[in-house]
Amino acid sequence: MANELRFDGRVAVVTGAGNGVGRSHALLLASRGAKVVVNDLGGSRHGEGKSSAAADSVVAEIKAAGGEAVANYDSVEDGGKIVQNALDTFGGVDIVVNNAGILRDVSFHKMTVQDWDLVYRVHLNGTFRVTHAAWPHMREKGYGRVVMTASASGIYGNFGQANYSAAKLGIYGFANSLTIEGRTKNLHVNTIAPVAGSRMTETMMPKEVVEIIKSEYVSPLVAYLCHESCQETGGLFEVGGGWVTKLRWERTKGHGFNPKLPFTPEDIAGKWDRIVDFTNADHPVTTEDSVQAVLVNLKSK
């Protein structure tokens, strides 16, 4: 295909690539010419145990198809080791797809500190460790593509997933700051909130839905966001089942009280309908946009 998006000469690190969505990402990138570090600790979806079998299987599949890949079994908490594997094996790193994750679902009043900490360590801290290790190498090169994996649970919340939701929305905030810092160095950072049938979702969706919503339906977006031709950065995308969409923040016009005069909870109540009215809403994209609304109110009174 003449216009096929290729990754020849690029090195990609994909975490949690032994199964599900991560496996699909690794296979697609490798099929388009990328040299792939297939990282997977090989533990359960609850974060227990470890095994080399999952990563080895994906690497064998890539090599059988004529691609290049190496297996890595380190925890994402040891992100430096994963990136070093890419440097030692392939001489660099151009793409990071942070996909590794676990679930410790339990209602908040029953949640243990361990339930919270394990999810935080894998999702948010693991994403930081891998990206932090790769960042200086991509920055020095003046090229890099990073894809973060958030979740609808992080965006909207979900019963029994306070730990997971907090970590996933934290990843999006992390990505937003890296977007700003990386823009001048051609480091693009985007975030996806995927919906796909996997061992992570099989307990949350009917079996027939899990079988239909395939992991392969998420990877084309990830591959595009990782390609050098893609200029998107700072985006948040929902993707799954062949559907791709971009999200953005929305803010009401609100109501500006006179900051030179005292105002009361009763004043807030009296203007509540206006404060929460999304008619003709704004769409702020920067912290400056946020502060500007306050400054305008100060100057107008």
LUMBA-399984 format. One record per residue: z, x, y of N, C-alpha, C in turn; residue in three letters. Coordinates in steps of 0.05 Angstrom, whole numbers, plus 5000, padded with zeros to 4 digits. Atoms other than C-alpha are relative to their C-alpha. Layout:
# LUMBA-399984
 n.pz n.px n.py ca.pz ca.px ca.py c.pz c.px c.py type
    Z    X    Y     Z     X     Y    Z    X    Y  ALA
...
//
This chain:
# LUMBA-399984
 n.pz n.px n.py ca.pz ca.px ca.py c.pz c.px c.py type
 5000 5017 4976  5000  5000  5000 5000 5018 5025  MET
 5004 4982 4977  4976  5033  5065 5023 4999 5019  ALA
 4978 5003 4981  5032  5005  5109 5027 4999 4988  ASN
 4974 5000 5014  5088  5013  5058 5020 5017 5015  GLU
 4979 4985 4987  5153  5035  5090 5011 5020 4980  LEU
 4992 4980 5019  5169  5101  5056 5024 5016 5011  ARG
 4976 4983 4993  5230  5147  5055 4997 5028 4989  PHE
 5005 4973 5011  5197  5211  5030 5014 5020 5019  ASP
 4987 4980 4985  5239  5270  5051 5028 4992 5011  GLY
 4974 5010 4990  5300  5227  5068 5020 5001 4977  ARG
 4978 5000 5020  5367  5233  5033 5019 4977 5007  VAL
 4983 5024 4995  5408  5169  5025 5025 5001 4982  ALA
 4974 5004 5015  5481  5160  5004 5005 4970 4999  VAL
 4994 5029 5004  5495  5091  4975 5026 4999 4985  VAL
 4974 5002 5014  5568  5076  4958 5001 4974 4984  THR
 4998 5024 5017  5587  5027  4904 4974 4992 4988  GLY
 5028 5005 5009  5517  5035  4876 4996 4997 4970  ALA
 5002 5002 5029  5533  5028  4803 4994 4972 4990  GLY
 5004 5028 5009  5527  4952  4801 4991 4984 5025  ASN
 5005 5020 4980  5504  4891  4840 4982 5009 5023  GLY
 5016 4995 4976  5479  4898  4911 4996 5030 5005  VAL
 5003 4971 4996  5492  4973  4916 4979 5012 4981  GLY
 5020 4990 5019  5451  4986  4853 4972 4992 5010  ARG
 5026 5009 4990  5394  4945  4883 4991 5017 5024  SER
 5007 4983 4977  5397  4985  4948 4990 5027 4990  HIS
 5007 4973 5010  5395  5051  4910 4972 5000 4987  ALA
 5026 5001 5014  5336  5030  4866 4977 4996 5020  LEU
 5022 5005 4981  5295  5004  4925 4995 5025 5017  LEU
 5004 4976 4984  5306  5066  4968 4987 5022 4984  LEU
 5012 4979 5017  5290  5112  4910 4971 4994 4994  ALA
 5028 5008 5007  5227  5073  4893 4981 5005 5024  SER
 5016 4994 4976  5204  5086  4965 5001 5029 5008  ARG
 5002 4971 4995  5214  5161  4960 5026 5014 5008  GLY
 4975 4988 4992  5286  5172  4982 5014 5014 4977  ALA
 4982 4987 5019  5331  5221  4946 5027 4988 5003  LYS
 4976 5017 4998  5393  5181  4930 5024 5011 4986  VAL
 4974 4995 5013  5466  5198  4918 5011 4973 4992  VAL
 4990 5025 5011  5489  5141  4873 5030 5003 4996  VAL
 4971 4997 5001  5563  5137  4887 5012 4975 4987  ASN
 4984 5022 5012  5608  5094  4843 5024 5011 4985  ASP
 4975 4992 5014  5680  5105  4822 5001 4989 4972  LEU
 5000 5012 5027  5668  5060  4763 5024 4984 4993  GLY
 4976 5016 5005  5731  5019  4772 4994 4971 4999  GLY
 5004 5029 5001  5742  4945  4765 4997 4989 5028  SER
 5003 5012 4973  5729  4896  4822 5027 4997 5014  ARG
 4974 5000 4988  5804  4898  4834 5009 5028 5008  HIS
 4993 4973 4992  5803  4973  4845 5015 5016 4980  GLY
 4985 4986 5021  5832  4994  4779 4981 5015 4981  GLU
 5015 4984 5019  5808  5049  4732 4976 5015 5013  GLY
 5023 4986 4991  5747  5093  4737 4982 5008 4976  LYS
 5019 4994 5022  5685  5110  4696 4974 5011 5013  SER
 5025 4989 4991  5621  5150  4704 4976 4984 4991  SER
 5022 5014 5013  5579  5101  4664 4982 4985 5020  ALA
 5016 5016 4982  5556  5056  4721 4981 5017 5017  ALA
 5017 4983 4984  5530  5111  4767 4979 5014 4983  ALA
 5019 4986 5018  5499  5149  4709 4977 4982 4992  ASP
 5021 5019 5008  5461  5087  4687 4979 4996 5022  SER
 5019 5005 4978  5430  5076  4756 4984 5025 5005  VAL
 5015 4975 4997  5411  5150  4762 4979 5002 4979  VAL
 5019 4999 5022  5378  5147  4694 4976 4981 5005  ALA
 5020 5020 4994  5340  5085  4716 4981 5011 5022  GLU
 5016 4989 4978  5316  5119  4780 4982 5023 4990  ILE
 5016 4977 5010  5294  5182  4744 4978 4991 4980  LYS
 5020 5011 5019  5258  5142  4690 4976 4989 5015  ALA
 5021 5011 4984  5217  5111  4746 4986 5021 5017  ALA
 5013 4978 4985  5199  5180  4774 5014 5007 5026  GLY
 4986 4994 4975  5251  5182  4830 5020 5022 4997  GLY
 4980 4979 5000  5305  5232  4849 5027 4988 5008  GLU
 4973 5011 4995  5379  5216  4846 5021 5018 4987  ALA
 4977 4986 5012  5447  5246  4831 5023 4981 5000  VAL
 4977 5017 5003  5509  5210  4807 5024 5013 5014  ALA
 4975 4990 4988  5575  5216  4845 5022 4980 4993  ASN
 4979 5018 5010  5641  5188  4819 5025 5001 5018  TYR
 4977 4998 4983  5687  5202  4878 5007 4973 5013  ASP
 4992 5023 4984  5727  5148  4913 4990 5003 5028  SER
 5009 4998 4972  5701  5130  4982 5023 5010 5018  VAL
 4978 4987 4984  5770  5152  5006 4997 5030 5001  GLU
 5007 4972 4999  5744  5221  4990 4971 5003 5009  ASP
 5027 5001 4990  5682  5210  5032 4987 5027 5004  GLY
 5010 4973 4995  5675  5284  5048 4987 5011 4975  GLY
 5012 4990 5026  5662  5299  4974 4974 4987 4994  LYS
 5025 5015 5005  5608  5246  4970 4978 5012 5017  ILE
 5020 4989 4982  5571  5273  5030 4994 5029 4993  VAL
 5005 4972 5008  5580  5345  5007 4982 5001 4975  GLN
 5017 5002 5023  5547  5324  4942 4971 4997 5009  ASN
 5027 5003 4989  5486  5302  4982 4990 5026 5012  ALA
 5007 4974 4987  5486  5368  5021 4994 5021 4978  LEU
 5004 4980 5021  5493  5410  4958 4975 4995 4983  ASP
 5022 5007 5018  5441  5373  4918 4973 4998 5014  THR
 5025 5006 4986  5389  5352  4969 4997 5014 5027  PHE
 5002 4984 4975  5405  5395  5030 5004 4985 5026  GLY
 4995 5015 4975  5423  5340  5079 5008 4971 4994  GLY
 4995 5028 5002  5438  5268  5093 4988 4986 5024  VAL
 5013 5015 4979  5397  5218  5133 5008 4971 5002  ASP
 4994 5029 5002  5420  5150  5110 5026 4996 4986  ILE
 4975 5007 5014  5488  5122  5093 5001 4969 4998  VAL
 4996 5029 5004  5496  5053  5063 5028 4996 4988  VAL
 4973 5005 5008  5569  5034  5060 5002 4973 4986  ASN
 5001 5025 5015  5572  4983  5005 5025 4996 4982  ASN
 4978 5002 5019  5633  4999  4961 5021 4981 5009  ALA
 4979 5019 4994  5686  4946  4957 5015 4989 4976  GLY
 4984 5013 5020  5740  4912  4918 5011 4974 5011  ILE
 4986 5024 4992  5776  4845  4919 5028 4999 4989  LEU
 4973 5006 5009  5850  4829  4915 5007 4973 5012  ARG
 4996 5026 4989  5847  4755  4930 5026 4987 4993  ASP
 4975 5014 5004  5913  4719  4939 5008 4988 5026  VAL
 4991 5013 4975  5942  4670  4990 5020 5019 5014  SER
 4985 4981 4984  5977  4706  5047 5029 5001 4993  PHE
 4971 5000 5005  6047  4683  5030 5007 5013 4973  HIS
 4996 4986 5026  6039  4714  4960 4989 5029 5000  LYS
 5013 4974 4999  6002  4777  4983 5021 5022 5001  MET
 4982 4977 5000  6036  4843  4968 4989 5021 5019  THR
 5009 4977 4984  6033  4906  5010 4978 5015 4986  VAL
 5020 4986 5016  5993  4937  4954 4973 4985 5002  GLN
 5025 5015 4997  5942  4880  4957 4986 5006 5027  ASP
 5011 4994 4974  5933  4893  5031 4990 5029 5002  TRP
 5007 4972 4996  5932  4969  5028 4976 5008 4983  ASP
 5023 4992 5017  5883  4976  4970 4974 4990 5012  LEU
 5024 5011 4988  5832  4931  5004 4993 5015 5026  VAL
 5004 4984 4975  5841  4967  5071 4989 5028 4993  TYR
 5007 4973 5006  5835  5035  5038 4972 5003 4990  ARG
 5028 4998 5010  5770  5021  5002 4980 4991 5021  VAL
 5020 5011 4982  5734  4978  5053 5000 5014 5027  HIS
 5000 4990 4972  5755  5001  5123 5003 5031 5000  LEU
 4995 4971 4999  5783  5071  5110 4978 5014 4984  ASN
 5022 4988 5015  5730  5086  5057 4975 5002 5016  GLY
 5023 5000 4983  5675  5066  5104 5002 5021 5022  THR
 4996 4980 4980  5705  5110  5157 4997 5028 4988  PHE
 5001 4973 5011  5713  5170  5111 4972 5010 4993  ARG
 5028 4992 5008  5641  5170  5085 4984 5004 5026  VAL
 5015 4998 4975  5611  5157  5154 5008 5024 5017  THR
 4989 4978 4984  5656  5207  5188 4990 5027 4989  HIS
 5009 4975 5012  5634  5261  5139 4970 5005 5005  ALA
 5029 4998 4996  5560  5246  5148 4992 5002 5029  ALA
 5007 5003 4972  5561  5234  5223 4992 5027 5014  TRP
 5008 4975 4987  5561  5307  5248 4974 5012 4991  PRO
 5026 4989 5011  5503  5326  5202 4977 4984 5011  HIS
 5021 5017 4989  5461  5267  5226 4998 5005 5030  MET
 5000 4996 4971  5481  5279  5298 4986 5027 5007  ARG
 5012 4973 4995  5461  5353  5295 4969 4998 4995  GLU
 5028 5003 5006  5394  5333  5265 4986 4982 5020  LYS
 5012 5018 4981  5383  5279  5317 4986 4976 4986  GLY
 5011 5023 5016  5369  5226  5264 5021 4990 4980  TYR
 4983 5011 5020  5410  5179  5223 4999 4969 5000  GLY
 4999 5029 5002  5413  5108  5197 5025 4993 4983  ARG
 4976 5008 5014  5479  5075  5177 5000 4970 4998  VAL
 4997 5029 5004  5487  5006  5147 5028 4995 4989  VAL
 4973 5008 5008  5556  4975  5142 4999 4973 4986  MET
 4999 5026 5014  5574  4918  5096 5025 4985 5008  THR
 4978 5018 4993  5617  4863  5126 4999 4976 4981  ALA
 5000 5024 5016  5624  4792  5100 5004 4976 5017  SER
 4995 5025 4987  5623  4720  5120 5031 4995 5002  ALA
 4971 5003 4999  5698  4722  5104 5012 5014 5024  SER
 4991 4986 4976  5707  4773  5159 4992 4986 5026  GLY
 5010 5013 4976  5666  4734  5209 5014 4973 5005  ILE
 4990 5027 4997  5694  4665  5195 5028 4996 4988  TYR
 4975 5004 5015  5757  4676  5152 4996 4985 4974  GLY
 5002 5014 5025  5769  4651  5082 5027 4999 4987  ASN
 4974 5003 5013  5829  4625  5043 5003 5021 4979  PHE
 4994 4980 5020  5862  4678  5001 4988 5027 5004  GLY
 5013 4974 4995  5825  4735  5034 5008 5012 5027  GLN
 4991 4989 4975  5867  4755  5094 4996 5031 5001  ALA
 5004 4971 5001  5864  4828  5071 4971 5008 5002  ASN
 5029 4995 5000  5789  4828  5057 4987 4993 5026  TYR
 5012 5010 4975  5772  4788  5120 5006 5020 5022  SER
 4992 4981 4979  5811  4836  5165 4985 5026 4998  ALA
 5014 4975 5004  5779  4897  5135 4970 4997 5007  ALA
 5028 5004 4996  5709  4868  5138 4993 4996 5030  LYS
 5005 5003 4971  5713  4847  5211 5006 5027 5014  LEU
 4994 4973 4990  5744  4915  5225 4976 5019 4998  GLY
 5024 4984 5004  5682  4947  5196 4979 4994 5022  ILE
 5019 5008 4980  5639  4908  5245 5008 5012 5027  TYR
 4991 4988 4975  5681  4931  5304 4996 5030 5000  GLY
 5005 4971 5004  5676  5003  5278 4971 5005 5005  PHE
 5028 4997 4996  5601  4995  5275 4991 4997 5029  ALA
 5007 5004 4972  5597  4969  5346 5005 5025 5017  ASN
 4994 4976 4984  5630  5031  5374 4982 5023 4992  SER
 5019 4979 5008  5587  5078  5332 4973 4995 5011  LEU
 5026 5006 4988  5526  5042  5358 4998 5012 5027  THR
 5000 4989 4972  5545  5062  5429 5000 5030 4999  ILE
 4999 4971 5000  5562  5133  5411 4975 5013 4988  GLU
 5023 4988 5014  5501  5144  5367 4973 4996 5012  GLY
 5026 5009 4990  5447  5113  5409 4984 5024 5012  ARG
 5015 4978 4987  5428  5176  5449 4992 5022 4980  THR
 5006 4980 5020  5425  5218  5385 4982 4988 4978  LYS
 5018 5012 5019  5378  5170  5348 5015 4993 4974  ASN
 4983 5009 5022  5435  5147  5303 5003 4970 5003  LEU
 5000 5029 4998  5426  5073  5290 5020 4988 4979  HIS
 4979 5012 5017  5483  5031  5261 4997 4970 5000  VAL
 5002 5029 5002  5476  4960  5236 5019 4990 4978  ASN
 4981 5012 5019  5520  4912  5196 4988 4976 4987  THR
 5010 5024 5014  5502  4862  5143 5024 4985 4988  ILE
 4981 5017 5013  5542  4803  5116 4985 4987 4977  ALA
 5018 5010 5022  5508  4792  5048 5013 4978 4983  PRO
 4992 5020 5020  5511  4734  5000 4982 5005 4976  VAL
 5015 4993 5024  5491  4754  4930 5018 4995 4975  ALA
 4985 5003 5025  5511  4740  4858 5007 5028 4989  GLY
 4991 4974 5010  5553  4799  4833 5027 4996 4987  SER
 4973 5002 5012  5618  4814  4798 5021 4995 5022  ARG
 4982 5005 4978  5650  4809  4867 5000 4970 5007  MET
 5002 5028 4992  5626  4737  4877 5000 4980 4976  THR
 5003 5018 5023  5623  4710  4806 5024 4981 4996  GLU
 4977 5018 5002  5693  4681  4812 5002 4980 5023  THR
 4999 5016 4976  5677  4648  4879 4977 4980 5001  MET
 5024 5017 5000  5610  4614  4863 4995 4989 4972  MET
 5008 5010 5026  5584  4570  4807 4982 5019 4986  PRO
 5015 4981 5015  5552  4609  4751 4970 4998 5005  LYS
 5029 5004 4996  5483  4578  4763 4991 5011 5027  GLU
 5007 4989 4973  5486  4599  4837 5000 5030 4999  VAL
 4999 4971 5002  5507  4670  4820 4975 5011 4988  VAL
 5024 4991 5014  5447  4676  4774 4975 4999 5018  GLU
 5024 5005 4984  5398  4651  4827 5001 5019 5025  ILE
 4998 4984 4976  5424  4689  4889 5001 5030 4992  ILE
 5001 4973 5011  5402  4758  4866 5005 5021 5021  LYS
 4994 4977 4983  5424  4824  4895 4974 5011 5013  SER
 5025 4990 4990  5351  4843  4903 4991 4986 5026  GLU
 5008 5015 4976  5345  4791  4959 5014 5012 5025  TYR
 4986 4988 4978  5392  4832  5003 4987 5027 5008  VAL
 5008 4972 4996  5362  4902  4995 4976 5004 5019  SER
 5022 4996 4981  5296  4892  5034 5009 5003 5029  PRO
 4989 4997 4973  5335  4882  5098 5013 5027 5004  LEU
 4987 4975 4998  5378  4942  5084 4980 5023 5002  VAL
 5020 4979 5000  5317  4985  5070 4986 5001 5028  ALA
 5013 5000 4974  5284  4963  5135 5018 5012 5021  TYR
 4981 4989 4980  5347  4978  5176 5004 5030 4997  LEU
 4997 4971 5006  5348  5047  5143 4975 5016 5007  CYS
 5025 4986 4996  5276  5063  5160 4997 5011 5028  HIS
 5003 4986 4974  5256  5110  5217 4986 4982 5020  GLU
 5015 5017 4982  5210  5057  5246 5017 4978 5012  SER
 4983 5022 4990  5267  5007  5256 5017 5010 5023  CYS
 4986 4992 4976  5295  5011  5326 5025 4982 5005  GLN
 4977 5018 4998  5348  4957  5315 5026 5017 4997  GLU
 4974 4987 5003  5419  4982  5327 5021 4981 5012  THR
 4978 5017 4991  5485  4945  5335 4998 4971 4991  GLY
 5004 5027 5009  5460  4884  5298 5020 4991 4979  GLY
 4984 5012 5021  5500  4837  5254 4982 4979 4987  LEU
 5018 5017 5014  5459  4802  5201 5012 4987 4976  PHE
 4994 5014 5025  5473  4749  5149 4974 5000 4983  GLU
 5023 4997 5017  5427  4757  5089 5007 4991 4972  VAL
 4996 5008 5028  5419  4726  5020 4981 4978 4992  GLY
 5017 5021 5011  5375  4683  4976 4973 4998 5014  GLY
 5025 5000 4986  5313  4703  5016 5002 4992 5029  GLY
 4995 5009 4972  5344  4683  5083 5013 5023 5015  TRP
 4990 4978 4983  5356  4734  5139 5003 4989 5028  VAL
 4994 5010 4973  5388  4718  5206 5018 5019 5015  THR
 4984 4983 4984  5420  4754  5264 5021 4984 5015  LYS
 4978 5014 4986  5487  4734  5295 5006 5014 5027  LEU
 4992 4989 4975  5513  4744  5366 5025 4985 5010  ARG
 4977 5013 4988  5576  4728  5406 4990 4979 5020  TRP
 5005 5021 4981  5577  4665  5448 5026 4994 5015  GLU
 4976 5004 4984  5624  4651  5506 4995 4977 5019  ARG
 5003 5022 4981  5636  4588  5547 5000 5010 5028  THR
 4998 4993 4972  5630  4588  5622 5029 5003 5009  LYS
 4971 4998 4993  5705  4579  5624 5007 4987 5026  GLY
 4990 5009 4973  5745  4563  5686 5015 5022 5013  HIS
 4986 4979 4985  5768  4611  5739 5022 4989 5018  GLY
 4977 5007 4982  5837  4599  5768 5003 5020 5022  PHE
 4995 4981 4978  5856  4630  5834 5022 5019 4993  ASN
 4979 4981 5008  5892  4694  5815 5021 5006 5021  PRO
 4981 4996 4979  5927  4695  5882 5021 4979 5001  LYS
 4981 5022 5001  5963  4631  5866 5011 4997 4972  LEU
 4990 5004 5027  6009  4615  5808 4986 4976 4986  PRO
 5010 5024 5014  5981  4570  5754 5016 4998 4974  PHE
 4981 5007 5021  6016  4537  5696 4986 4992 4974  THR
 5011 5010 5025  6007  4517  5623 4987 4972 5004  PRO
 5011 5026 4995  5995  4447  5651 4972 5002 5013  GLU
 5026 4996 4988  5937  4473  5693 4980 5008 4979  ASP
 5018 4993 5023  5907  4504  5630 4992 4975 4985  ILE
 5005 5025 5014  5914  4437  5595 4981 4982 5015  ALA
 5017 5017 4983  5880  4402  5653 4971 5009 5000  GLY
 5028 4989 5000  5819  4447  5649 4990 5007 4972  LYS
 5006 4991 5027  5818  4453  5573 4972 4992 4991  TRP
 5026 5009 5008  5755  4412  5563 4978 5019 5011  ASP
 5019 4981 4988  5718  4459  5610 5002 5028 4987  ARG
 4996 4973 5011  5748  4522  5580 4987 5002 4972  ILE
 5011 4999 5027  5723  4504  5510 4972 4988 4997  VAL
 5027 5012 5000  5656  4474  5530 4978 5021 4998  ASP
 5021 4980 5005  5598  4515  5501 4973 4992 5012  PHE
 5025 5007 4986  5545  4479  5542 4991 5023 5018  THR
 5011 4977 4984  5500  4533  5574 5017 5025 4998  ASN
 4983 4977 5005  5542  4587  5542 4987 5026 5006  ALA
 5009 4973 4996  5537  4661  5557 5000 5015 4974  ASP
 5001 4984 5024  5523  4715  5506 5006 5029 5007  HIS
 4992 4973 4993  5562  4778  5524 4993 5020 4978  PRO
 5006 4980 5020  5541  4842  5489 5015 5026 5004  VAL
 4986 4975 4995  5584  4896  5520 5028 4994 5011  THR
 4973 5003 4988  5656  4907  5543 4997 4996 5030  THR
 5005 5004 4971  5627  4911  5614 4994 4970 5005  GLU
 5005 5029 4996  5601  4839  5605 5027 4985 5000  ASP
 4974 5013 5002  5672  4819  5586 5016 5003 5026  SER
 4984 4994 4976  5705  4852  5645 4987 4988 5025  VAL
 5014 5010 4977  5651  4829  5693 5008 4971 5007  GLN
 4992 5028 4996  5672  4756  5684 5026 4999 5015  ALA
 4974 4999 4987  5742  4774  5706 4997 5009 5029  VAL
 5004 4990 4973  5718  4814  5766 4987 4980 5018  LEU
 5014 5021 4984  5672  4758  5789 5021 4979 5009  VAL
 4980 5020 4993  5731  4710  5787 5018 5010 5022  ASN
 4982 4988 4979  5774  4758  5828 4987 5000 5027  LEU
 5014 4999 4975  5721  4765  5881 4993 4973 5012  LYS
 5009 5026 4990  5704  4692  5886 5022 4983 5011  SER
 4978 5016 4991  5773  4668  5904 5011 5010 5026  LYS
//
